Amino acid sequence: MHSASESAFAGLGRKLDAVREGERGVALLPVSKEAYRGYYREWDLARIYAMVDERQAALTARSSAIHPRHLTVAWLRVDPTWDPL
């Protein structure tokens, strides 16, 4: 549920709220606890960082979220969310 609120906050320009919710989502469901859903929380956080123009944080978070079956280099090229990077 945090991914929905963090995306909404980012879209509204509420950077601090978006980042806080994204980080909270990762903390509540880390990859070590739930590999599949935890991966998507990390992906959401990287996407939020990109949306709020936190480029270095997005690149750092994204590097751990890249997975050959989900977030691929090809997907990064076509998804406009990643354009700022």
N, CA, C and O atoms as CSV, one atom per row, in Angstrom:
chain,resi,resn,atom,element,x,y,z
A,1,MET,N,N,0.800,-1.189,0.000
A,1,MET,CA,C,0.000,0.000,0.000
A,1,MET,C,C,0.846,1.258,0.000
A,1,MET,O,O,0.398,2.307,-0.464
A,2,HIS,N,N,2.062,1.167,0.514
A,2,HIS,CA,C,2.920,2.356,0.550
A,2,HIS,C,C,3.279,2.819,-0.849
A,2,HIS,O,O,3.474,4.013,-1.073
A,3,SER,N,N,3.371,1.878,-1.807
A,3,SER,CA,C,3.750,2.290,-3.156
A,3,SER,C,C,2.699,3.197,-3.772
A,3,SER,O,O,3.042,4.082,-4.556
A,4,ALA,N,N,1.443,3.005,-3.444
A,4,ALA,CA,C,0.391,3.877,-3.985
A,4,ALA,C,C,0.498,5.275,-3.398
A,4,ALA,O,O,0.382,6.257,-4.130
A,5,SER,N,N,0.715,5.385,-2.106
A,5,SER,CA,C,0.796,6.706,-1.497
A,5,SER,C,C,2.088,7.418,-1.876
A,5,SER,O,O,2.088,8.637,-2.049
A,6,GLU,N,N,3.182,6.687,-2.007
A,6,GLU,CA,C,4.432,7.342,-2.384
A,6,GLU,C,C,4.355,7.873,-3.810
A,6,GLU,O,O,4.887,8.946,-4.097
A,7,SER,N,N,3.707,7.143,-4.699
A,7,SER,CA,C,3.535,7.622,-6.078
A,7,SER,C,C,2.649,8.850,-6.114
A,7,SER,O,O,2.917,9.791,-6.861
A,8,ALA,N,N,1.605,8.847,-5.319
A,8,ALA,CA,C,0.709,10.007,-5.259
A,8,ALA,C,C,1.440,11.223,-4.713
A,8,ALA,O,O,1.322,12.318,-5.263
A,9,PHE,N,N,2.189,11.041,-3.645
A,9,PHE,CA,C,2.954,12.155,-3.074
A,9,PHE,C,C,3.963,12.700,-4.091
A,9,PHE,O,O,4.115,13.914,-4.231
A,10,ALA,N,N,4.643,11.806,-4.793
A,10,ALA,CA,C,5.629,12.247,-5.785
A,10,ALA,C,C,4.944,13.019,-6.906
A,10,ALA,O,O,5.444,14.054,-7.348
A,11,GLY,N,N,3.810,12.522,-7.362
A,11,GLY,CA,C,3.065,13.204,-8.412
A,11,GLY,C,C,2.567,14.570,-7.985
A,11,GLY,O,O,2.420,15.466,-8.817
A,12,LEU,N,N,2.308,14.738,-6.707
A,12,LEU,CA,C,1.848,16.022,-6.177
A,12,LEU,C,C,3.000,16.959,-5.816
A,12,LEU,O,O,2.779,18.086,-5.373
A,13,GLY,N,N,4.224,16.483,-6.009
A,13,GLY,CA,C,5.380,17.307,-5.677
A,13,GLY,C,C,5.746,17.294,-4.212
A,13,GLY,O,O,6.524,18.136,-3.764
A,14,ARG,N,N,5.203,16.355,-3.455
A,14,ARG,CA,C,5.499,16.252,-2.022
A,14,ARG,C,C,6.668,15.286,-1.834
A,14,ARG,O,O,6.495,14.144,-1.409
A,15,LYS,N,N,7.850,15.774,-2.159
A,15,LYS,CA,C,9.063,14.974,-2.196
A,15,LYS,C,C,9.354,14.250,-0.884
A,15,LYS,O,O,9.573,13.039,-0.879
A,16,LEU,N,N,9.356,14.979,0.216
A,16,LEU,CA,C,9.708,14.365,1.503
A,16,LEU,C,C,8.724,13.269,1.884
A,16,LEU,O,O,9.129,12.220,2.386
A,17,ASP,N,N,7.438,13.499,1.652
A,17,ASP,CA,C,6.433,12.475,1.953
A,17,ASP,C,C,6.614,11.248,1.066
A,17,ASP,O,O,6.496,10.116,1.536
A,18,ALA,N,N,6.899,11.471,-0.214
A,18,ALA,CA,C,7.081,10.361,-1.146
A,18,ALA,C,C,8.271,9.498,-0.739
A,18,ALA,O,O,8.168,8.272,-0.690
A,19,VAL,N,N,9.386,10.136,-0.452
A,19,VAL,CA,C,10.593,9.395,-0.061
A,19,VAL,C,C,10.371,8.680,1.269
A,19,VAL,O,O,10.764,7.524,1.428
A,20,ARG,N,N,9.747,9.358,2.214
A,20,ARG,CA,C,9.483,8.737,3.516
A,20,ARG,C,C,8.639,7.470,3.351
A,20,ARG,O,O,8.956,6.434,3.936
A,21,GLU,N,N,7.579,7.548,2.568
A,21,GLU,CA,C,6.717,6.375,2.366
A,21,GLU,C,C,7.440,5.261,1.617
A,21,GLU,O,O,7.254,4.083,1.921
A,22,GLY,N,N,8.260,5.633,0.643
A,22,GLY,CA,C,9.028,4.622,-0.086
A,22,GLY,C,C,10.009,3.901,0.811
A,22,GLY,O,O,10.118,2.676,0.764
A,23,GLU,N,N,10.717,4.649,1.618
A,23,GLU,CA,C,11.674,4.038,2.547
A,23,GLU,C,C,10.962,3.203,3.601
A,23,GLU,O,O,11.467,2.164,4.028
A,24,ARG,N,N,9.808,3.656,4.012
A,24,ARG,CA,C,9.031,2.887,4.995
A,24,ARG,C,C,8.563,1.562,4.392
A,24,ARG,O,O,8.586,0.525,5.055
A,25,GLY,N,N,8.140,1.610,3.131
A,25,GLY,CA,C,7.725,0.372,2.455
A,25,GLY,C,C,8.849,-0.640,2.375
A,25,GLY,O,O,8.631,-1.832,2.594
A,26,VAL,N,N,10.057,-0.172,2.060
A,26,VAL,CA,C,11.217,-1.068,2.001
A,26,VAL,C,C,11.539,-1.611,3.389
A,26,VAL,O,O,11.872,-2.787,3.535
A,27,ALA,N,N,11.441,-0.764,4.403
A,27,ALA,CA,C,11.746,-1.207,5.771
A,27,ALA,C,C,10.729,-2.231,6.275
A,27,ALA,O,O,11.089,-3.177,6.975
A,28,LEU,N,N,9.462,-2.040,5.917
A,28,LEU,CA,C,8.424,-2.965,6.375
A,28,LEU,C,C,8.460,-4.306,5.661
A,28,LEU,O,O,8.059,-5.325,6.222
A,29,LEU,N,N,8.943,-4.305,4.418
A,29,LEU,CA,C,8.967,-5.548,3.656
A,29,LEU,C,C,10.299,-5.675,2.907
A,29,LEU,O,O,10.340,-5.543,1.684
A,30,PRO,N,N,11.382,-5.929,3.641
A,30,PRO,CA,C,12.696,-6.042,2.994
A,30,PRO,C,C,12.800,-7.331,2.180
A,30,PRO,O,O,12.058,-8.286,2.407
A,31,VAL,N,N,13.719,-7.340,1.244
A,31,VAL,CA,C,13.953,-8.516,0.412
A,31,VAL,C,C,14.307,-9.721,1.277
A,31,VAL,O,O,13.955,-10.852,0.941
A,32,SER,N,N,14.992,-9.488,2.373
A,32,SER,CA,C,15.382,-10.599,3.251
A,32,SER,C,C,14.178,-11.278,3.897
A,32,SER,O,O,14.269,-12.432,4.317
A,33,LYS,N,N,13.071,-10.581,3.977
A,33,LYS,CA,C,11.857,-11.136,4.577
A,33,LYS,C,C,10.928,-11.728,3.522
A,33,LYS,O,O,10.342,-12.790,3.732
A,34,GLU,N,N,10.795,-11.050,2.402
A,34,GLU,CA,C,9.889,-11.474,1.325
A,34,GLU,C,C,10.562,-11.092,0.015
A,34,GLU,O,O,10.466,-9.945,-0.422
A,35,ALA,N,N,11.236,-12.035,-0.607
A,35,ALA,CA,C,12.064,-11.744,-1.772
A,35,ALA,C,C,11.268,-11.121,-2.916
A,35,ALA,O,O,11.699,-10.116,-3.482
A,36,TYR,N,N,10.138,-11.682,-3.262
A,36,TYR,CA,C,9.383,-11.213,-4.428
A,36,TYR,C,C,8.787,-9.828,-4.189
A,36,TYR,O,O,9.049,-8.897,-4.951
A,37,ARG,N,N,7.997,-9.693,-3.147
A,37,ARG,CA,C,7.363,-8.397,-2.891
A,37,ARG,C,C,8.358,-7.362,-2.395
A,37,ARG,O,O,8.201,-6.173,-2.672
A,38,GLY,N,N,9.369,-7.789,-1.673
A,38,GLY,CA,C,10.396,-6.874,-1.205
A,38,GLY,C,C,11.171,-6.257,-2.354
A,38,GLY,O,O,11.552,-5.088,-2.308
A,39,TYR,N,N,11.399,-7.066,-3.396
A,39,TYR,CA,C,12.054,-6.554,-4.595
A,39,TYR,C,C,11.252,-5.405,-5.186
A,39,TYR,O,O,11.828,-4.389,-5.574
A,40,TYR,N,N,9.946,-5.545,-5.262
A,40,TYR,CA,C,9.108,-4.488,-5.826
A,40,TYR,C,C,9.082,-3.235,-4.949
A,40,TYR,O,O,8.934,-2.129,-5.468
A,41,ARG,N,N,9.222,-3.388,-3.649
A,41,ARG,CA,C,9.326,-2.198,-2.799
A,41,ARG,C,C,10.598,-1.435,-3.134
A,41,ARG,O,O,10.588,-0.205,-3.187
A,42,GLU,N,N,11.708,-2.163,-3.363
A,42,GLU,CA,C,12.955,-1.509,-3.748
A,42,GLU,C,C,12.813,-0.840,-5.111
A,42,GLU,O,O,13.313,0.267,-5.313
A,43,TRP,N,N,12.143,-1.493,-6.035
A,43,TRP,CA,C,11.899,-0.928,-7.366
A,43,TRP,C,C,11.057,0.340,-7.245
A,43,TRP,O,O,11.344,1.346,-7.893
A,44,ASP,N,N,10.018,0.289,-6.412
A,44,ASP,CA,C,9.177,1.469,-6.197
A,44,ASP,C,C,9.987,2.629,-5.628
A,44,ASP,O,O,9.819,3.774,-6.048
A,45,LEU,N,N,10.859,2.333,-4.678
A,45,LEU,CA,C,11.665,3.391,-4.072
A,45,LEU,C,C,12.590,4.022,-5.111
A,45,LEU,O,O,12.725,5.245,-5.147
A,46,ALA,N,N,13.219,3.224,-5.941
A,46,ALA,CA,C,14.086,3.762,-6.996
A,46,ALA,C,C,13.271,4.638,-7.947
A,46,ALA,O,O,13.736,5.698,-8.367
A,47,ARG,N,N,12.066,4.201,-8.284
A,47,ARG,CA,C,11.193,4.965,-9.176
A,47,ARG,C,C,10.795,6.294,-8.540
A,47,ARG,O,O,10.759,7.322,-9.215
A,48,ILE,N,N,10.500,6.271,-7.257
A,48,ILE,CA,C,10.127,7.496,-6.550
A,48,ILE,C,C,11.305,8.465,-6.520
A,48,ILE,O,O,11.133,9.660,-6.760
A,49,TYR,N,N,12.500,7.955,-6.228
A,49,TYR,CA,C,13.678,8.822,-6.253
A,49,TYR,C,C,13.829,9.488,-7.620
A,49,TYR,O,O,14.158,10.671,-7.702
A,50,ALA,N,N,13.590,8.736,-8.686
A,50,ALA,CA,C,13.689,9.306,-10.029
A,50,ALA,C,C,12.615,10.366,-10.245
A,50,ALA,O,O,12.881,11.401,-10.854
A,51,MET,N,N,11.418,10.119,-9.756
A,51,MET,CA,C,10.311,11.065,-9.938
A,51,MET,C,C,10.542,12.383,-9.213
A,51,MET,O,O,10.104,13.435,-9.680
A,52,VAL,N,N,11.227,12.331,-8.074
A,52,VAL,CA,C,11.440,13.557,-7.291
A,52,VAL,C,C,12.836,14.147,-7.532
A,52,VAL,O,O,13.303,14.996,-6.772
A,53,ASP,N,N,13.487,13.684,-8.598
A,53,ASP,CA,C,14.771,14.221,-9.041
A,53,ASP,C,C,15.901,14.027,-8.035
A,53,ASP,O,O,16.752,14.899,-7.860
A,54,GLU,N,N,15.893,12.889,-7.389
A,54,GLU,CA,C,17.005,12.478,-6.528
A,54,GLU,C,C,17.809,11.453,-7.320
A,54,GLU,O,O,17.723,10.249,-7.075
A,55,ARG,N,N,18.591,11.954,-8.272
A,55,ARG,CA,C,19.243,11.075,-9.250
A,55,ARG,C,C,20.219,10.081,-8.641
A,55,ARG,O,O,20.181,8.898,-8.979
A,56,GLN,N,N,21.082,10.533,-7.761
A,56,GLN,CA,C,22.069,9.617,-7.198
A,56,GLN,C,C,21.388,8.528,-6.367
A,56,GLN,O,O,21.757,7.357,-6.453
A,57,ALA,N,N,20.413,8.907,-5.578
A,57,ALA,CA,C,19.677,7.919,-4.778
A,57,ALA,C,C,18.937,6.947,-5.689
A,57,ALA,O,O,18.874,5.753,-5.395
A,58,ALA,N,N,18.379,7.440,-6.789
A,58,ALA,CA,C,17.664,6.569,-7.724
A,58,ALA,C,C,18.614,5.574,-8.365
A,58,ALA,O,O,18.285,4.395,-8.494
A,59,LEU,N,N,19.784,6.036,-8.767
A,59,LEU,CA,C,20.754,5.132,-9.379
A,59,LEU,C,C,21.228,4.075,-8.396
A,59,LEU,O,O,21.378,2.909,-8.762
A,60,THR,N,N,21.464,4.470,-7.156
A,60,THR,CA,C,21.898,3.519,-6.132
A,60,THR,C,C,20.803,2.491,-5.859
A,60,THR,O,O,21.070,1.289,-5.824
A,61,ALA,N,N,19.576,2.962,-5.667
A,61,ALA,CA,C,18.465,2.050,-5.395
A,61,ALA,C,C,18.161,1.188,-6.605
A,61,ALA,O,O,17.859,0.002,-6.468
A,62,ARG,N,N,18.240,1.779,-7.789
A,62,ARG,CA,C,17.920,1.045,-9.003
A,62,ARG,C,C,18.901,-0.078,-9.250
A,62,ARG,O,O,18.512,-1.140,-9.737
A,63,SER,N,N,20.162,0.131,-8.926
A,63,SER,CA,C,21.166,-0.898,-9.196
A,63,SER,C,C,20.849,-2.185,-8.436
A,63,SER,O,O,21.147,-3.277,-8.922
A,64,SER,N,N,20.250,-2.071,-7.256
A,64,SER,CA,C,19.878,-3.287,-6.526
A,64,SER,C,C,18.534,-3.829,-6.988
A,64,SER,O,O,18.195,-4.976,-6.697
A,65,ALA,N,N,17.759,-3.009,-7.712
A,65,ALA,CA,C,16.437,-3.443,-8.149
A,65,ALA,C,C,16.436,-4.044,-9.551
A,65,ALA,O,O,15.444,-4.647,-9.959
A,66,ILE,N,N,17.537,-3.891,-10.298
A,66,ILE,CA,C,17.567,-4.448,-11.657
A,66,ILE,C,C,17.574,-5.966,-11.560
A,66,ILE,O,O,18.376,-6.563,-10.842
A,67,HIS,N,N,16.675,-6.556,-12.290
A,67,HIS,CA,C,16.506,-8.003,-12.304
A,67,HIS,C,C,16.187,-8.401,-13.739
A,67,HIS,O,O,15.360,-7.750,-14.378
A,68,PRO,N,N,16.813,-9.444,-14.264
A,68,PRO,CA,C,16.627,-9.770,-15.682
A,68,PRO,C,C,15.191,-10.081,-16.093
A,68,PRO,O,O,14.873,-10.001,-17.279
A,69,ARG,N,N,14.324,-10.428,-15.163
A,69,ARG,CA,C,12.944,-10.752,-15.538
A,69,ARG,C,C,11.980,-9.606,-15.290
A,69,ARG,O,O,10.828,-9.692,-15.713
A,70,HIS,N,N,12.391,-8.556,-14.635
A,70,HIS,CA,C,11.459,-7.495,-14.284
A,70,HIS,C,C,11.945,-6.129,-14.749
A,70,HIS,O,O,11.433,-5.590,-15.730
A,71,LEU,N,N,12.894,-5.584,-14.079
A,71,LEU,CA,C,13.405,-4.263,-14.423
A,71,LEU,C,C,14.674,-4.448,-15.248
A,71,LEU,O,O,15.764,-4.628,-14.706
A,72,THR,N,N,14.512,-4.402,-16.549
A,72,THR,CA,C,15.622,-4.646,-17.463
A,72,THR,C,C,16.101,-3.330,-18.067
A,72,THR,O,O,15.444,-2.298,-17.936
A,73,VAL,N,N,17.237,-3.381,-18.721
A,73,VAL,CA,C,17.753,-2.203,-19.405
A,73,VAL,C,C,16.770,-1.761,-20.484
A,73,VAL,O,O,16.552,-0.564,-20.671
A,74,ALA,N,N,16.177,-2.716,-21.191
A,74,ALA,CA,C,15.188,-2.379,-22.230
A,74,ALA,C,C,13.989,-1.645,-21.609
A,74,ALA,O,O,13.493,-0.673,-22.179
A,75,TRP,N,N,13.533,-2.106,-20.460
A,75,TRP,CA,C,12.396,-1.447,-19.806
A,75,TRP,C,C,12.765,-0.025,-19.369
A,75,TRP,O,O,11.950,0.892,-19.472
A,76,LEU,N,N,13.976,0.148,-18.889
A,76,LEU,CA,C,14.428,1.476,-18.478
A,76,LEU,C,C,14.411,2.449,-19.649
A,76,LEU,O,O,14.186,3.645,-19.464
A,77,ARG,N,N,14.646,1.942,-20.844
A,77,ARG,CA,C,14.646,2.801,-22.036
A,77,ARG,C,C,13.244,3.235,-22.442
A,77,ARG,O,O,13.086,4.325,-22.991
A,78,VAL,N,N,12.229,2.428,-22.195
A,78,VAL,CA,C,10.879,2.757,-22.677
A,78,VAL,C,C,9.998,3.362,-21.604
A,78,VAL,O,O,8.991,3.988,-21.936
A,79,ASP,N,N,10.327,3.207,-20.342
A,79,ASP,CA,C,9.518,3.755,-19.260
A,79,ASP,C,C,9.947,5.200,-18.979
A,79,ASP,O,O,11.073,5.425,-18.535
A,80,PRO,N,N,9.080,6.174,-19.227
A,80,PRO,CA,C,9.473,7.573,-19.062
A,80,PRO,C,C,9.797,7.970,-17.622
A,80,PRO,O,O,10.380,9.030,-17.394
A,81,THR,N,N,9.430,7.144,-16.655
A,81,THR,CA,C,9.754,7.439,-15.266
A,81,THR,C,C,11.266,7.593,-15.085
A,81,THR,O,O,11.729,8.398,-14.276
A,82,TRP,N,N,12.013,6.820,-15.840
A,82,TRP,CA,C,13.468,6.781,-15.680
A,82,TRP,C,C,14.187,7.812,-16.540
A,82,TRP,O,O,15.412,7.908,-16.456
A,83,ASP,N,N,13.488,8.584,-17.358
A,83,ASP,CA,C,14.116,9.557,-18.258
A,83,ASP,C,C,15.040,10.560,-17.551
A,83,ASP,O,O,16.079,10.904,-18.114
A,84,PRO,N,N,14.711,11.042,-16.351
A,84,PRO,CA,C,15.615,12.011,-15.716
A,84,PRO,C,C,17.019,11.463,-15.457
A,84,PRO,O,O,17.974,12.222,-15.296
A,85,LEU,N,N,17.126,10.145,-15.421
A,85,LEU,CA,C,18.434,9.556,-15.122
A,85,LEU,C,C,19.258,9.432,-16.366
A,85,LEU,O,O,20.392,8.957,-16.311
